[in-house]
Amino acid sequence: MKKNHPETDAIRIQLERSDFMEHSAPVYLSSSFVFEDAEDMRASFAEEKDRILYSRYSNPNTSEWIEKVARMEGAEAGFAFASGMAAVYSTLAALLDSGDHILASRSVFGSTHTLLTQIFPKWNIDHSYFRFDRLEEAEALIRPNTRILYAESPTNPGVDILDLEALGKLAKKHGLLLVIDNCFATPYLQQPIRFGADLVIHSGTKLMDGQGRVLAGITVGSHDLIDRVYRFARITGPALSPFHAWLLSKSMETLPVRVDRHCDNALKVAEFLSAHPKVNWVKYPFLKSHPQYDLARKQMKAGGCVVAFEVAGGVEGGRTFFDHIRLLSLSANLGDTRSIVTHPASTTHSKLSAEERAESGITDGMVRISVGLEHPEDICADLGQALDHVGG
Ligand SMILES: *Cc1c(COP(=O)(O)O)cnc(C)c1O
Protein backbone atom coordinates (compact mmCIF):
# COMPACT_ATOMS: atom_id res chain seq x y z
CA MET A 1 0.00 0.00 0.00
CA LYS A 2 1.11 3.56 -0.70
CA LYS A 3 2.50 5.32 2.36
CA ASN A 4 0.23 7.96 3.88
CA HIS A 5 1.24 11.59 3.91
CA PRO A 6 2.78 12.64 7.27
CA GLU A 7 -0.30 14.85 7.93
CA THR A 8 -2.49 11.77 7.74
CA ASP A 9 -0.21 9.80 10.03
CA ALA A 10 -0.21 12.66 12.54
CA ILE A 11 -3.95 12.02 12.79
CA ARG A 12 -4.06 8.26 12.38
CA ILE A 13 -1.06 6.96 14.34
CA GLN A 14 -2.73 5.61 17.44
CA LEU A 15 -2.19 3.36 20.41
CA GLU A 16 -3.73 -0.06 20.23
CA ARG A 17 -7.37 0.20 21.34
CA SER A 18 -8.41 -1.15 24.74
CA ASP A 19 -11.41 -3.48 25.17
CA PHE A 20 -13.64 -0.40 25.19
CA MET A 21 -12.78 0.27 21.54
CA GLU A 22 -12.38 4.00 22.26
CA HIS A 23 -11.99 6.25 19.22
CA SER A 24 -9.72 8.81 20.93
CA ALA A 25 -6.72 7.55 22.89
CA PRO A 26 -7.10 7.42 26.70
CA VAL A 27 -4.51 8.94 29.05
CA TYR A 28 -2.25 6.42 30.73
CA LEU A 29 -1.58 8.18 34.02
CA SER A 30 0.34 5.20 35.35
CA SER A 31 3.83 5.53 36.75
CA SER A 32 4.58 1.82 36.31
CA PHE A 33 3.34 -1.19 34.38
CA VAL A 34 2.91 -4.76 35.67
CA PHE A 35 4.70 -7.97 34.72
CA GLU A 36 3.00 -11.24 33.96
CA ASP A 37 5.46 -13.41 35.88
CA ALA A 38 9.05 -13.70 37.05
CA GLU A 39 10.38 -14.46 33.59
CA ASP A 40 8.58 -11.47 32.04
CA MET A 41 10.03 -9.24 34.77
CA ARG A 42 13.57 -10.52 34.25
CA ALA A 43 13.44 -10.35 30.45
CA SER A 44 11.93 -6.86 30.48
CA PHE A 45 14.69 -5.47 32.67
CA ALA A 46 17.33 -7.32 30.67
CA GLU A 47 15.92 -5.44 27.63
CA GLU A 48 15.27 -8.70 25.83
CA LYS A 49 11.87 -7.29 24.91
CA ASP A 50 10.70 -3.85 23.96
CA ARG A 51 7.97 -3.00 26.42
CA ILE A 52 6.82 -0.22 28.69
CA LEU A 53 8.02 -0.61 32.32
CA TYR A 54 8.05 2.74 34.00
CA SER A 55 6.97 6.20 32.84
CA ARG A 56 10.39 7.77 33.46
CA TYR A 57 11.62 5.48 30.65
CA SER A 58 8.56 5.43 28.39
CA ASN A 59 4.79 5.61 28.47
CA PRO A 60 2.09 4.76 25.88
CA ASN A 61 0.95 8.38 25.43
CA THR A 62 4.51 9.61 25.14
CA SER A 63 5.29 6.93 22.57
CA GLU A 64 2.27 7.94 20.51
CA TRP A 65 3.34 11.59 20.40
CA ILE A 66 6.95 10.68 19.60
CA GLU A 67 5.85 8.46 16.74
CA LYS A 68 3.85 11.28 15.17
CA VAL A 69 6.68 13.82 15.41
CA ALA A 70 9.25 11.30 14.14
CA ARG A 71 7.01 10.48 11.18
CA MET A 72 6.64 14.16 10.25
CA GLU A 73 10.39 14.81 10.63
CA GLY A 74 11.40 11.71 8.68
CA ALA A 75 13.19 10.34 11.78
CA GLU A 76 13.41 6.78 13.09
CA ALA A 77 12.95 7.41 16.79
CA GLY A 78 12.65 10.03 19.51
CA PHE A 79 12.53 10.86 23.19
CA ALA A 80 10.08 13.28 24.85
CA PHE A 81 11.07 15.72 27.58
CA ALA A 82 9.36 17.87 30.20
CA SER A 83 10.44 21.08 28.38
CA GLY A 84 12.26 22.26 25.29
CA MET A 85 15.29 23.11 27.42
CA ALA A 86 15.29 19.63 28.98
CA ALA A 87 15.50 18.34 25.39
CA VAL A 88 18.36 20.69 24.45
CA TYR A 89 20.32 20.04 27.64
CA SER A 90 19.82 16.27 27.76
CA THR A 91 20.54 15.76 24.07
CA LEU A 92 23.82 17.69 24.19
CA ALA A 93 24.85 16.27 27.57
CA ALA A 94 24.16 12.73 26.34
CA LEU A 95 26.39 13.17 23.29
CA LEU A 96 29.24 15.27 24.68
CA ASP A 97 32.11 14.25 26.97
CA SER A 98 34.38 16.36 29.11
CA GLY A 99 36.95 18.00 26.81
CA ASP A 100 34.61 18.15 23.80
CA HIS A 101 33.80 21.28 21.86
CA ILE A 102 30.51 22.41 20.33
CA LEU A 103 30.26 24.83 17.43
CA ALA A 104 27.00 26.78 17.46
CA SER A 105 25.27 29.56 15.62
CA ARG A 106 25.45 32.79 17.63
CA SER A 107 21.69 33.21 17.23
CA VAL A 108 20.39 30.60 19.64
CA PHE A 109 17.58 30.67 22.17
CA GLY A 110 18.56 32.67 25.30
CA SER A 111 18.62 29.67 27.67
CA THR A 112 20.59 27.61 25.15
CA HIS A 113 23.17 30.41 25.10
CA THR A 114 23.38 30.30 28.92
CA LEU A 115 23.71 26.51 28.79
CA LEU A 116 26.68 26.78 26.42
CA THR A 117 28.38 29.70 28.13
CA GLN A 118 27.74 28.96 31.82
CA ILE A 119 26.61 25.38 32.45
CA PHE A 120 28.68 23.19 30.10
CA PRO A 121 32.01 24.88 30.95
CA LYS A 122 31.58 23.40 34.46
CA TRP A 123 32.29 20.00 32.83
CA ASN A 124 34.99 21.32 30.55
CA ILE A 125 32.77 21.38 27.48
CA ASP A 126 33.75 24.38 25.41
CA HIS A 127 31.92 26.20 22.62
CA SER A 128 32.54 28.60 19.75
CA TYR A 129 29.98 30.71 17.92
CA PHE A 130 29.68 31.54 14.26
CA ARG A 131 27.42 34.28 12.96
CA PHE A 132 24.29 33.11 11.16
CA ASP A 133 25.18 35.35 8.18
CA ARG A 134 28.83 34.26 8.02
CA LEU A 135 28.60 30.51 7.66
CA GLU A 136 31.80 30.60 5.60
CA GLU A 137 33.67 31.53 8.80
CA ALA A 138 32.38 28.48 10.67
CA GLU A 139 34.77 25.95 9.15
CA ALA A 140 37.83 27.70 10.57
CA LEU A 141 36.33 27.37 14.07
CA ILE A 142 36.18 23.57 13.93
CA ARG A 143 38.72 21.98 16.28
CA PRO A 144 39.98 18.40 16.59
CA ASN A 145 37.66 17.98 19.61
CA THR A 146 34.56 19.50 17.97
CA ARG A 147 31.74 16.98 18.09
CA ILE A 148 28.53 18.89 17.43
CA LEU A 149 27.37 21.60 15.04
CA TYR A 150 24.29 23.30 16.50
CA ALA A 151 21.84 25.81 15.03
CA GLU A 152 18.28 27.11 14.89
CA SER A 153 16.44 28.26 11.79
CA PRO A 154 14.48 30.48 11.68
CA THR A 155 16.24 32.06 14.63
CA ASN A 156 14.57 33.42 17.73
CA PRO A 157 13.75 36.34 17.79
CA GLY A 158 15.29 37.74 14.59
CA VAL A 159 13.74 35.15 12.20
CA ASP A 160 17.03 34.92 10.33
CA ILE A 161 17.50 31.85 8.15
CA LEU A 162 20.47 29.49 8.23
CA ASP A 163 21.31 27.37 5.22
CA LEU A 164 20.49 23.86 6.44
CA GLU A 165 21.97 22.14 3.39
CA ALA A 166 25.28 24.00 3.81
CA LEU A 167 25.32 23.11 7.52
CA GLY A 168 24.63 19.47 6.65
CA LYS A 169 27.55 19.41 4.21
CA LEU A 170 29.90 21.07 6.70
CA ALA A 171 28.96 18.58 9.42
CA LYS A 172 29.42 15.65 7.07
CA LYS A 173 32.79 16.87 5.81
CA HIS A 174 34.16 17.09 9.35
CA GLY A 175 32.36 14.13 10.92
CA LEU A 176 30.29 16.32 13.24
CA LEU A 177 26.77 15.64 14.43
CA LEU A 178 24.39 18.31 13.15
CA VAL A 179 21.75 19.17 15.75
CA ILE A 180 18.96 21.54 14.70
CA ASP A 181 16.44 23.25 16.97
CA ASN A 182 13.46 23.25 14.59
CA CYS A 183 11.05 24.86 17.02
CA PHE A 184 10.17 27.93 14.94
CA ALA A 185 9.41 25.93 11.80
CA THR A 186 7.64 22.87 13.25
CA PRO A 187 8.03 19.53 11.43
CA TYR A 188 5.19 20.61 9.15
CA LEU A 189 7.09 23.55 7.60
CA GLN A 190 10.65 22.19 7.56
CA GLN A 191 12.36 18.81 7.99
CA PRO A 192 16.08 19.37 8.72
CA ILE A 193 16.89 15.66 8.38
CA ARG A 194 16.28 16.05 4.62
CA PHE A 195 19.19 18.51 4.58
CA GLY A 196 21.58 16.37 6.62
CA ALA A 197 20.65 16.98 10.27
CA ASP A 198 21.36 14.06 12.62
CA LEU A 199 19.07 15.15 15.43
CA VAL A 200 16.16 17.56 15.50
CA ILE A 201 14.97 19.23 18.70
CA HIS A 202 11.66 20.96 19.42
CA SER A 203 10.11 22.86 22.22
CA GLY A 204 6.62 21.33 22.21
CA THR A 205 5.56 24.34 24.27
CA LYS A 206 5.29 26.51 21.18
CA LEU A 207 3.35 25.72 17.98
CA MET A 208 3.19 21.98 18.61
CA ASP A 209 0.81 22.34 21.52
CA GLY A 210 -0.16 25.68 20.07
CA GLN A 211 -2.59 26.58 22.81
CA GLY A 212 -0.32 27.79 25.58
CA ARG A 213 -1.14 24.95 28.00
CA VAL A 214 1.84 22.66 27.92
CA LEU A 215 5.57 22.69 28.61
CA ALA A 216 7.32 19.98 26.59
CA GLY A 217 10.29 19.09 24.42
CA ILE A 218 11.31 16.36 22.02
CA THR A 219 14.39 15.11 20.21
CA VAL A 220 14.15 12.88 17.12
CA GLY A 221 16.78 11.18 14.95
CA SER A 222 18.26 7.78 14.15
CA HIS A 223 17.74 4.74 16.41
CA ASP A 224 21.42 4.77 17.42
CA LEU A 225 21.62 8.42 18.43
CA ILE A 226 18.24 8.40 20.17
CA ASP A 227 19.34 5.32 22.10
CA ARG A 228 22.26 7.35 23.49
CA VAL A 229 19.88 10.18 24.42
CA TYR A 230 17.44 7.68 25.95
CA ARG A 231 20.12 6.04 28.12
CA PHE A 232 21.11 9.43 29.50
CA ALA A 233 17.53 10.63 29.99
CA ARG A 234 16.08 7.54 31.62
CA ILE A 235 18.65 7.87 34.41
CA THR A 236 18.60 11.65 34.81
CA GLY A 237 14.78 11.83 34.67
CA PRO A 238 13.64 14.71 32.43
CA ALA A 239 10.68 12.67 31.05
CA LEU A 240 7.47 14.29 29.84
CA SER A 241 4.27 13.66 31.82
CA PRO A 242 1.80 11.28 30.09
CA PHE A 243 -0.97 13.86 30.38
CA HIS A 244 1.02 16.46 28.49
CA ALA A 245 2.03 13.86 25.93
CA TRP A 246 -1.65 13.07 25.42
CA LEU A 247 -2.45 16.76 24.87
CA LEU A 248 0.42 17.07 22.41
CA SER A 249 -0.56 13.98 20.49
CA LYS A 250 -4.06 15.43 20.03
CA SER A 251 -2.51 18.78 19.03
CA MET A 252 -0.50 17.07 16.27
CA GLU A 253 -3.79 16.20 14.57
CA THR A 254 -4.48 19.88 13.95
CA LEU A 255 -0.88 21.08 13.56
CA PRO A 256 -0.96 21.44 9.75
CA VAL A 257 -4.22 23.41 9.64
CA ARG A 258 -3.24 25.58 12.58
CA VAL A 259 0.20 26.32 11.20
CA ASP A 260 -1.20 27.13 7.76
CA ARG A 261 -3.45 29.76 9.31
CA HIS A 262 -0.68 31.10 11.59
CA CYS A 263 1.49 31.58 8.48
CA ASP A 264 -1.29 33.25 6.44
CA ASN A 265 -1.99 35.65 9.31
CA ALA A 266 1.71 36.33 9.93
CA LEU A 267 2.30 37.25 6.29
CA LYS A 268 -0.66 39.66 6.42
CA VAL A 269 0.70 41.24 9.62
CA ALA A 270 4.18 41.53 8.09
CA GLU A 271 2.75 43.26 4.99
CA PHE A 272 0.67 45.59 7.15
CA LEU A 273 3.68 46.58 9.28
CA SER A 274 5.87 47.09 6.19
CA ALA A 275 3.50 49.86 5.06
CA HIS A 276 3.28 51.59 8.46
CA PRO A 277 5.21 54.89 8.82
CA LYS A 278 6.12 54.24 12.50
CA VAL A 279 7.92 51.02 11.65
CA ASN A 280 11.65 51.16 10.79
CA TRP A 281 11.94 47.66 9.38
CA VAL A 282 10.07 44.34 9.27
CA LYS A 283 11.47 40.84 8.98
CA TYR A 284 9.45 37.76 8.08
CA PRO A 285 10.95 34.79 6.20
CA PHE A 286 8.30 34.80 3.44
CA LEU A 287 8.31 38.57 2.95
CA LYS A 288 10.18 39.37 -0.29
CA SER A 289 12.28 41.99 1.53
CA HIS A 290 13.75 39.34 3.89
CA PRO A 291 17.51 39.09 3.16
CA GLN A 292 17.26 35.29 2.89
CA TYR A 293 13.86 35.09 1.21
CA ASP A 294 15.05 32.62 -1.46
CA LEU A 295 16.69 30.36 1.11
CA ALA A 296 13.54 30.44 3.26
CA ARG A 297 11.47 29.44 0.20
CA LYS A 298 13.89 26.62 -0.53
CA GLN A 299 13.85 24.98 2.89
CA MET A 300 10.47 25.95 4.36
CA LYS A 301 6.89 25.39 3.25
CA ALA A 302 5.77 28.75 4.70
CA GLY A 303 7.23 31.48 6.93
CA GLY A 304 6.06 30.50 10.43
CA CYS A 305 4.19 32.53 13.03
CA VAL A 306 6.86 34.99 14.14
CA VAL A 307 7.34 38.47 12.70
CA ALA A 308 10.14 40.75 13.94
CA PHE A 309 10.05 44.53 13.49
CA GLU A 310 11.44 47.73 14.92
CA VAL A 311 9.26 50.54 16.21
CA ALA A 312 10.41 54.06 15.30
CA GLY A 313 11.52 56.34 18.13
CA GLY A 314 13.98 54.06 19.95
CA VAL A 315 13.38 52.82 23.49
CA GLU A 316 10.70 55.49 24.11
CA GLY A 317 8.82 54.53 20.94
CA GLY A 318 8.90 50.90 22.03
CA ARG A 319 7.50 51.69 25.48
CA THR A 320 4.68 53.76 24.00
CA PHE A 321 3.85 50.94 21.59
CA PHE A 322 3.72 48.25 24.28
CA ASP A 323 1.69 50.43 26.65
CA HIS A 324 -1.02 50.97 24.02
CA ILE A 325 -1.50 47.34 22.96
CA ARG A 326 -5.08 46.37 23.83
CA LEU A 327 -6.01 43.02 22.23
CA LEU A 328 -2.68 41.24 21.90
CA SER A 329 -0.92 39.74 24.93
CA LEU A 330 2.32 41.09 26.36
CA SER A 331 3.96 37.78 27.16
CA ALA A 332 7.16 35.85 26.55
CA ASN A 333 5.69 32.77 24.88
CA LEU A 334 5.09 32.16 21.20
CA GLY A 335 3.17 29.79 18.93
CA ASP A 336 -0.11 30.27 20.78
CA THR A 337 -3.61 30.75 19.27
CA ARG A 338 -3.43 34.18 20.93
CA SER A 339 -1.13 36.74 19.35
CA ILE A 340 1.72 37.78 21.63
CA VAL A 341 4.06 40.76 21.50
CA THR A 342 7.44 40.58 23.23
CA HIS A 343 10.40 42.90 23.71
CA PRO A 344 13.39 40.51 23.42
CA ALA A 345 16.04 42.99 24.64
CA SER A 346 14.35 43.40 28.04
CA THR A 347 12.94 39.86 28.42
CA THR A 348 14.07 36.63 26.70
CA HIS A 349 17.50 37.97 25.73
CA SER A 350 18.13 40.33 28.67
CA LYS A 351 20.87 38.01 30.02
CA LEU A 352 22.99 38.74 26.93
CA SER A 353 25.34 41.71 26.94
CA ALA A 354 24.50 44.59 24.56
CA GLU A 355 27.34 43.39 22.33
CA GLU A 356 26.08 39.79 22.30
CA ARG A 357 22.60 41.03 21.43
CA ALA A 358 23.97 43.10 18.56
CA GLU A 359 25.84 40.06 17.21
CA SER A 360 22.60 38.11 17.36
CA GLY A 361 20.80 40.82 15.41
CA ILE A 362 18.66 41.98 18.35
CA THR A 363 18.24 45.75 18.50
CA ASP A 364 16.86 47.64 21.53
CA GLY A 365 13.72 48.60 19.63
CA MET A 366 13.03 45.16 18.19
CA VAL A 367 9.56 43.73 18.78
CA ARG A 368 8.74 40.07 18.26
CA ILE A 369 5.15 39.21 17.39
CA SER A 370 3.92 35.68 17.55
CA VAL A 371 0.94 35.95 15.24
CA GLY A 372 -2.00 33.92 16.50
CA LEU A 373 -5.28 32.73 15.05
CA GLU A 374 -7.46 35.78 15.74
CA HIS A 375 -8.88 37.45 12.63
CA PRO A 376 -5.89 39.12 10.92
CA GLU A 377 -7.77 42.44 10.56
CA ASP A 378 -8.20 42.58 14.34
CA ILE A 379 -4.52 41.81 14.94
CA CYS A 380 -3.45 44.54 12.47
CA ALA A 381 -5.97 47.02 13.93
CA ASP A 382 -4.51 46.60 17.42
CA LEU A 383 -0.92 46.93 16.19
CA GLY A 384 -1.91 49.95 14.07
CA GLN A 385 -3.60 51.89 16.87
CA ALA A 386 -0.67 51.20 19.23
CA LEU A 387 1.81 52.39 16.57
CA ASP A 388 -0.27 55.53 15.95
CA HIS A 389 0.50 56.61 19.54
CA VAL A 390 4.24 56.52 18.85
CA GLY A 391 5.56 60.10 18.59
CA GLY A 392 7.82 61.62 15.94
C1 LIG B 1 11.10 28.17 23.70
C2 LIG B 1 12.26 27.66 22.99
C3 LIG B 1 13.10 26.69 23.59
C4 LIG B 1 12.88 26.20 25.00
O1 LIG B 1 11.67 25.56 25.17
P1 LIG B 1 10.93 25.44 26.60
O2 LIG B 1 9.80 24.52 26.30
O3 LIG B 1 10.51 26.82 27.00
O4 LIG B 1 11.91 24.87 27.56
C5 LIG B 1 14.17 26.24 22.85
N1 LIG B 1 14.41 26.69 21.60
C6 LIG B 1 13.64 27.61 21.00
C7 LIG B 1 13.96 28.07 19.63
C8 LIG B 1 12.54 28.13 21.67
O5 LIG B 1 11.77 29.06 21.08
Ligand as a Chemical Component Dictionary entry (heavy atoms), coordinates in Angstrom:
data_LIG
# 
_chem_comp.id                   LIG 
_chem_comp.type                 NON-POLYMER 
_chem_comp.pdbx_formal_charge   0 
_chem_comp.three_letter_code    LIG 
# 
loop_
_chem_comp_atom.comp_id 
_chem_comp_atom.atom_id 
_chem_comp_atom.alt_atom_id 
_chem_comp_atom.type_symbol 
_chem_comp_atom.charge 
_chem_comp_atom.model_Cartn_x 
_chem_comp_atom.model_Cartn_y 
_chem_comp_atom.model_Cartn_z 
_chem_comp_atom.pdbx_ordinal 
LIG C1 C1 C 0 11.101 28.171 23.701 1  
LIG C2 C2 C 0 12.262 27.663 22.990 2  
LIG C3 C3 C 0 13.103 26.693 23.586 3  
LIG C4 C4 C 0 12.884 26.204 25.003 4  
LIG O1 O1 O 0 11.667 25.558 25.169 5  
LIG P1 P1 P 0 10.933 25.437 26.599 6  
LIG O2 O2 O 0 9.799  24.518 26.304 7  
LIG O3 O3 O 0 10.512 26.824 27.002 8  
LIG O4 O4 O 0 11.911 24.869 27.558 9  
LIG C5 C5 C 0 14.168 26.235 22.852 10 
LIG N1 N1 N 0 14.411 26.692 21.596 11 
LIG C6 C6 C 0 13.639 27.606 21.005 12 
LIG C7 C7 C 0 13.964 28.072 19.635 13 
LIG C8 C8 C 0 12.539 28.128 21.674 14 
LIG O5 O5 O 0 11.773 29.062 21.083 15 
# 
loop_
_chem_comp_bond.comp_id 
_chem_comp_bond.atom_id_1 
_chem_comp_bond.atom_id_2 
_chem_comp_bond.value_order 
_chem_comp_bond.pdbx_ordinal 
LIG C1 C2 SING 1  
LIG C2 C3 SING 2  
LIG C2 C8 DOUB 3  
LIG C3 C4 SING 4  
LIG C3 C5 DOUB 5  
LIG C4 O1 SING 6  
LIG O1 P1 SING 7  
LIG P1 O2 DOUB 8  
LIG P1 O3 SING 9  
LIG P1 O4 SING 10 
LIG C5 N1 SING 11 
LIG N1 C6 DOUB 12 
LIG C6 C7 SING 13 
LIG C6 C8 SING 14 
LIG C8 O5 SING 15 
# 
